[in-house]
Amino acid sequence: MNTNPRESTGVQAEAAILVGVRVRGSRMDHENPLGELAALAETAGARVVGELVQNREAPTGRTYLGKGKVEELAAMVAELGARVVVFDNELSPSQIQELEKEVKVKVIDRSELILDIFANRATTREAQLQVEIAQLEYTAPRLRAMWSHLGQVTGGSPVGVGTRGPGEQQLEIDRRIVSRKLVALKRELEEVQVRKRREVAERRAEHFTVGIVGYTNAGKSTLFNALTRGGAYAADKLFATLMTRVERWNIGGANAVLLSDTVGFIRDLPHHLVASFRATLEDAVHAHALLIVLDASDRTAPMQLETVREVLDEIGANTQPRFLLLNKVDRIAAMRPDERASLRTIEEWQEKEPGALSISALDGSGFEELRTRILALVTGGVRVRRITVPIASARLIDAIEKRCSVREREYGDDSVTLVAEIGDRQIEALLPLGEPFLVDGEDPRPKRGGWGAGKRRAPHLVEPEEDVLGGR
């Protein structure tokens, strides 16, 4: 009979006890330290039957918990019939092994739990590859602690020549298998990601792009569906979105942007997962602007905002303008006074974060102000200008007429001059089309001795440069 508790690392429909060790500098919620872990466990399908929290200056090396708490945990497991113990901390392989000896059930840490959720939610081939890579990279250094079959493969067996000798550790064989598997998966993922990066670059070159980012369950997908024609899965659960969805968002004045909904962030997100999902977050990294959605009705919102900013910096999404959206103000209004007392008020948020905008993704409050701000960013100083374009440049003319308001059209022999209300950023967005045009008689591209170089010249006499400005 196999008594190994780690035949799987999932927690589907298992009775679980949650454990948290709060050490100095911990970002656990002091009022409800295991609240987020409970939500993660329930999202994974576990049934929480008990909780155990210990405050320590530093974790104990061998079992992370103190000896007395380990004994208390073992008693809880036996009394409550738990099948799995979930730690809110990241454990080493030896700590997992020692804890499982003491409590006699499977022990997993926060990283394993998040990986399990991602594995169950991954639907696209890209997401599945990313999760499998993250799982293998997490598991590889933990093989000795996780499996019980790692004995020596003895020599002298009748398999054939070359098998005699001192033998090879099964652990070494398993690690070699994992290594080969990782190489194959990463090669396949790279092929998928190359296509993804190309798609993102093309979108960025042809459109102004805005990425929605934020903590998991902050209301990103609900906002995305409210601003666009929808289609993103939205639910009141952690990690409802694991794939990026992109839709057109009409911001007014014949202007539109491409809006992307991305996977949510969370405190102590496993580094392997961040690395693997970097391509999924490619839209956020290369977006012209970011909307940071924050659940202002959550007591831990300040910690969530800190986490979001840390992850954005880690993935390199730290150069574009950011708009902080204080979401779920409708929920705040429905709270009892004692519930609101534990929250930072909208006024306090706006004093601490100048420019923060209060919105409700459910009832649409704050949307007009949001559209106005994004429109101002997209257009960048609208005024009436004369844009001269070769009459054969149908694509460029169509783009100008779609992106701004055209007042007049003056036709010449081989060019047309459009008198239009257009902003600086809208002009920059036309450059990647690669077709020549003049704005008030001047070449709008950087002065590099190119086709205009600031001089008045008929557009039909020049050829466009190859290295046009990339969409900004």
C-alpha positions in Angstrom: 0.0 0.0 0.0 1.4 3.4 -1.0 1.5 5.8 1.9 3.2 8.7 0.1 1.0 11.8 0.8 2.4 13.6 -2.3 1.0 11.4 -5.1 -0.4 14.7 -6.4 0.0 18.4 -5.5 -3.6 19.4 -6.3 -6.1 20.3 -3.6 -9.4 19.5 -5.4 -12.3 18.9 -3.0 -9.9 18.1 -0.1 -10.4 19.2 3.5 -7.6 21.7 4.1 -6.0 23.3 7.1 -4.5 26.7 6.5 -1.2 27.7 8.2 0.5 31.1 8.3 3.7 32.2 10.1 3.8 35.9 10.5 7.4 37.1 10.7 8.8 40.6 10.9 8.2 42.5 7.7 5.4 40.1 6.6 2.7 41.7 4.4 -0.1 39.5 5.9 -3.3 41.3 6.8 -3.1 41.6 10.6 -6.9 41.5 11.1 -7.5 38.5 8.8 -4.0 37.0 8.1 -5.3 33.9 6.2 -8.2 35.6 4.4 -6.4 35.7 1.0 -5.0 32.1 1.4 -8.6 30.9 2.2 -9.8 32.5 -1.0 -7.0 30.9 -3.0 -7.7 27.5 -1.4 -11.4 27.8 -2.2 -10.7 28.9 -5.7 -8.6 25.7 -6.1 -11.5 23.6 -4.9 -10.4 22.9 -1.3 -12.7 23.0 1.7 -11.2 24.9 4.5 -11.8 23.2 7.9 -9.3 24.9 10.1 -6.7 27.7 10.5 -3.5 28.1 12.4 -1.4 31.2 12.8 1.9 31.7 14.6 3.9 35.0 15.2 7.6 34.6 15.2 10.7 36.7 14.8 12.0 34.3 12.2 10.9 30.9 11.0 12.3 27.7 12.5 14.7 26.1 10.1 13.6 22.5 10.2 9.8 22.8 10.1 9.2 26.6 9.7 6.7 26.4 12.6 7.8 26.0 16.2 7.8 22.5 17.7 4.7 23.1 19.8 2.8 24.5 16.8 3.8 21.4 14.8 2.3 19.2 17.4 -0.9 21.4 17.5 -1.1 21.2 13.8 -0.8 17.3 13.8 -3.6 17.2 16.4 -5.8 19.4 14.2 -5.2 17.3 11.2 -6.3 14.2 13.0 -9.3 15.8 14.7 -10.7 17.6 11.6 -9.9 14.8 9.1 -7.8 17.2 6.9 -6.2 15.7 3.8 -3.9 18.7 3.0 -2.1 21.4 4.9 -1.6 24.7 3.0 1.1 27.1 4.2 0.9 30.9 3.3 4.7 30.9 3.3 7.1 29.4 0.8 8.7 26.3 2.2 11.9 24.6 1.3 11.9 20.9 0.1 13.4 19.7 3.4 10.7 21.6 5.4 8.0 20.1 3.4 9.5 16.6 4.0 9.8 17.1 7.8 6.3 18.6 8.1 4.7 15.7 6.2 6.5 13.2 8.5 4.9 15.0 11.5 1.4 15.6 10.3 1.0 12.5 8.0 -0.8 14.3 5.2 0.3 16.3 2.2 1.8 19.7 2.8 1.9 22.4 0.1 3.0 26.0 0.2 1.5 29.2 -1.3 3.4 28.8 -4.6 2.2 25.3 -5.2 -1.4 26.4 -4.5 -1.2 29.2 -7.0 0.4 26.9 -9.6 -2.4 24.4 -9.0 -5.0 27.1 -9.7 -3.3 28.2 -12.8 -3.0 24.6 -14.0 -6.8 24.2 -13.6 -7.6 27.5 -15.3 -5.2 27.3 -18.3 -7.2 26.9 -21.5 -5.0 28.1 -24.3 -1.9 26.2 -25.4 0.3 29.2 -24.4 -1.1 29.3 -20.9 -0.8 25.5 -20.5 2.9 25.6 -21.6 3.6 28.5 -19.2 2.0 26.7 -16.3 3.8 23.4 -17.0 7.1 25.1 -17.3 6.5 26.9 -14.0 5.5 23.7 -12.3 8.5 21.8 -13.5 10.9 24.6 -12.5 9.3 24.7 -9.1 9.3 21.0 -8.7 12.8 20.2 -10.0 14.8 21.2 -6.9 12.2 19.5 -4.7 12.3 16.1 -6.2 14.0 14.4 -3.3 11.5 15.7 -0.8 8.5 15.0 -3.0 8.8 11.4 -4.1 9.5 8.2 -2.3 10.8 6.1 -5.2 14.3 7.7 -5.5 16.4 4.7 -4.6 19.5 3.5 -6.5 19.2 1.7 -9.8 21.5 -1.1 -9.1 24.0 -2.5 -11.5 24.1 -6.1 -12.7 20.6 -6.2 -14.0 20.0 -8.2 -17.2 19.1 -5.1 -19.2 22.3 -5.1 -21.3 25.8 -4.0 -21.6 26.7 -0.8 -19.8 24.2 -1.3 -16.9 26.7 -2.9 -14.5 28.5 -0.9 -11.9 27.6 1.1 -8.8 24.3 2.2 -10.3 22.6 5.6 -10.8 20.4 7.3 -8.4 16.8 7.4 -9.6 16.8 11.1 -8.5 19.5 11.8 -11.1 17.4 10.1 -13.8 14.3 12.1 -12.8 16.2 15.3 -12.9 17.6 14.6 -16.3 14.0 13.8 -17.6 12.7 17.0 -16.1 15.6 18.9 -17.7 14.9 17.5 -21.2 11.2 18.1 -20.7 11.9 21.8 -19.8 14.0 22.3 -22.9 11.3 20.9 -25.1 8.5 23.0 -23.5 10.6 26.2 -23.6 11.3 25.7 -27.2 7.6 25.2 -28.0 6.7 28.2 -25.8 9.3 30.4 -27.5 7.7 29.7 -30.9 4.3 30.7 -29.5 5.7 33.8 -27.9 7.5 35.0 -31.0 4.1 35.1 -32.7 2.7 36.8 -29.7 5.4 39.5 -29.6 4.9 40.1 -33.4 1.1 40.5 -32.9 1.6 42.9 -30.0 4.2 45.0 -32.0 1.8 45.2 -34.9 -1.1 46.3 -32.7 1.1 48.9 -31.0 2.4 50.3 -34.4 -1.1 50.7 -35.8 -3.1 51.6 -32.7 -2.9 53.4 -29.4 -3.0 50.5 -26.9 -4.1 50.6 -23.2 -3.6 47.8 -20.8 -5.8 47.0 -17.8 -3.7 45.7 -14.9 -4.3 45.2 -11.2 -4.6 42.8 -8.3 -6.6 39.6 -8.9 -10.3 40.1 -8.4 -10.1 43.9 -8.5 -12.7 44.1 -11.2 -10.5 44.3 -14.3 -12.6 42.0 -16.6 -15.8 43.7 -15.4 -14.3 47.0 -16.4 -13.1 45.6 -19.7 -16.5 44.3 -20.6 -18.2 47.6 -19.6 -15.8 49.6 -21.8 -15.8 47.3 -24.9 -18.2 44.9 -26.5 -17.1 42.4 -23.8 -16.4 38.8 -24.0 -13.9 38.5 -21.1 -14.8 36.0 -18.4 -15.7 37.9 -15.2 -16.4 36.3 -11.8 -16.0 37.1 -8.2 -13.0 34.8 -7.7 -9.3 34.9 -7.8 -7.5 34.5 -11.2 -10.8 34.4 -13.2 -8.6 35.7 -16.2 -5.5 33.8 -17.3 -5.3 34.9 -20.9 -5.1 38.3 -22.5 -8.1 39.6 -24.4 -8.0 42.6 -26.7 -11.0 44.7 -27.9 -11.6 48.1 -29.4 -12.7 50.9 -27.0 -14.3 53.9 -28.5 -13.2 56.9 -26.4 -15.1 59.6 -28.4 -14.3 62.1 -31.1 -13.9 59.4 -33.8 -11.1 58.0 -31.7 -10.6 54.5 -30.5 -7.9 52.5 -28.7 -7.2 48.8 -28.2 -7.9 47.8 -24.7 -6.3 44.6 -23.2 -7.4 42.6 -20.2 -4.6 40.8 -18.4 -4.0 38.2 -15.7 -4.3 39.6 -12.2 -1.3 39.9 -9.8 -1.1 38.7 -6.2 1.1 39.0 -3.2 4.2 36.7 -3.3 3.4 35.5 -6.8 5.8 32.7 -7.6 8.8 34.0 -9.5 8.7 31.0 -11.9 5.1 32.0 -12.8 6.0 35.6 -13.3 8.8 34.6 -15.7 6.6 32.1 -17.5 3.7 34.5 -17.9 5.9 37.4 -19.1 4.6 36.9 -22.7 1.0 36.9 -21.5 1.8 40.3 -20.0 3.4 41.5 -23.2 0.4 43.7 -23.9 0.9 45.4 -20.6 4.7 45.8 -21.1 4.3 47.5 -24.5 1.0 49.3 -23.9 1.1 53.1 -24.5 -0.8 53.6 -21.2 -1.9 51.4 -18.2 -5.1 51.5 -16.2 -4.3 50.2 -12.7 -7.6 48.9 -11.3 -7.7 48.8 -7.5 -10.5 47.4 -5.3 -11.0 50.4 -3.0 -13.5 48.5 -1.0 -10.8 46.1 0.2 -9.1 46.9 3.5 -5.8 45.6 2.0 -5.9 47.9 -1.0 -2.7 49.7 -0.1 -0.8 46.4 0.0 -2.4 45.4 -3.3 -1.3 48.6 -5.0 2.2 48.1 -3.7 2.2 44.5 -5.1 0.9 45.6 -8.5 3.6 48.3 -8.8 6.3 45.8 -7.8 5.2 43.3 -10.5 4.9 46.0 -13.2 8.5 47.1 -12.4 9.6 43.4 -12.5 8.2 42.8 -15.9 9.5 46.1 -17.3 6.1 47.9 -17.6 7.3 51.1 -15.9 7.8 53.7 -18.6 4.2 54.5 -19.8 1.7 56.8 -18.2 -0.4 55.1 -15.5 -4.0 55.9 -14.4 -5.0 54.7 -10.9 -8.7 53.6 -10.9 -10.3 53.3 -7.5 -12.9 50.7 -8.3 -16.0 49.4 -6.5 -17.1 52.7 -5.1 -20.7 51.4 -5.4 -19.8 48.6 -2.9 -18.3 51.2 -0.5 -21.5 53.2 -0.6 -23.5 50.1 0.4 -21.2 49.3 3.4 -22.1 49.9 7.0 -20.3 52.8 8.7 -18.3 50.4 10.9 -17.2 48.5 7.7 -16.1 51.7 6.0 -14.2 52.7 9.0 -11.4 50.2 8.2 -11.0 51.6 4.7 -8.9 54.4 3.3 -11.5 57.0 2.1 -11.6 58.1 -1.6 -10.5 61.6 -0.5 -7.5 60.1 1.4 -6.6 58.0 -1.7 -6.8 61.0 -4.0 -4.6 63.1 -1.6 -2.0 60.3 -1.4 -2.3 59.4 -5.1 -2.9 62.7 -7.1 -5.0 62.0 -10.2 -6.6 58.8 -8.9 -10.1 58.4 -10.3 -13.0 56.8 -8.5 -15.1 54.5 -10.7 -17.6 51.6 -10.6 -17.1 49.0 -13.2 -20.6 47.8 -12.4 -22.7 51.0 -12.7 -20.4 53.0 -15.0 -19.7 55.9 -12.7 -16.4 57.7 -13.5 -16.3 56.4 -17.1 -16.7 59.8 -18.8 -13.8 61.3 -16.9 -11.7 58.2 -17.7 -12.6 58.6 -21.4 -11.7 62.3 -21.3 -8.3 61.6 -19.8 -7.4 58.8 -22.2 -8.7 61.0 -25.2 -6.4 63.8 -24.0 -3.5 61.4 -23.9 -4.2 59.9 -27.3 -4.7 63.2 -29.1 -2.0 65.2 -27.3 -2.9 68.8 -27.9 -5.6 69.0 -30.6 -5.6 72.0 -33.0 -6.5 72.7 -36.6 -3.7 71.7 -39.0 -3.3 71.4 -42.7 -2.2 67.8 -43.7 -0.9 67.4 -47.2 -1.0 63.8 -48.5 -0.3 62.1 -51.9 -3.7 61.5 -53.4 -2.7 57.9 -54.1 -2.2 57.2 -50.3 -5.7 56.0 -49.7 -4.8 54.1 -46.5 -3.3 57.2 -45.0 -6.2 59.4 -46.0 -8.6 56.9 -44.5 -6.6 56.7 -41.3 -6.7 60.6 -40.9 -10.4 60.7 -41.6 -11.1 58.0 -39.0 -8.9 59.4 -36.3 -9.8 63.1 -36.4 -12.4 65.6 -37.5 -11.8 66.9 -41.1 -13.2 70.3 -41.8 -12.1 70.8 -45.4 -10.5 69.0 -48.3 -8.4 70.9 -50.9 -7.4 68.8 -54.0 -4.3 69.4 -56.1 -3.0 67.6 -59.1 -1.5 64.7 -57.2 -2.1 65.6 -53.5 -5.0 66.4 -51.2 -4.7 68.8 -48.2 -7.0 67.9 -45.3 -7.8 70.8 -42.9 -8.4 68.8 -39.7 -8.5 69.0 -35.9 -5.6 66.7 -34.9 -3.3 66.2 -32.0 0.4 65.6 -31.8 0.0 62.0 -30.7 -2.5 61.3 -33.5 0.1 62.6 -36.0 2.8 60.3 -34.5 0.3 57.4 -34.8 0.3 58.0 -38.6 4.0 57.6 -39.0 4.2 53.8 -38.8 2.0 53.6 -41.9 5.2 54.5 -43.8 3.6 57.0 -46.2 4.9 60.5 -46.7 2.8 63.5 -45.6 3.3 67.1 -44.5 1.8 68.9 -41.5 1.4 72.7 -42.1 4.1 72.3 -44.8 6.6 70.5 -42.6 7.8 67.0 -42.4 6.5 65.6 -39.0 9.2 63.0 -38.6 12.4 63.6 -36.6 14.9 65.8 -38.5 17.4 63.2 -39.6 18.0 64.5 -43.1 15.1 62.4 -44.3 12.5 63.1 -46.9 11.4 66.5 -45.6 14.0 67.6 -43.0 11.7 70.5 -42.2 11.7 71.9 -45.8 8.6 72.5 -47.9 8.5 69.8 -50.5 5.7 68.2 -52.4 4.9 64.8 -50.9 5.0 63.0 -54.2 8.6 63.8 -54.7 9.9 61.9 -51.7 10.2 58.3 -50.5 9.3 57.3 -46.9 12.1 56.1 -44.6 12.0 52.5 -43.4 12.7 53.2 -39.7 9.5 55.0 -38.9 8.5 55.9 -35.3 6.9 53.0 -33.6 3.4 54.2 -32.7 4.1 56.9 -30.2 
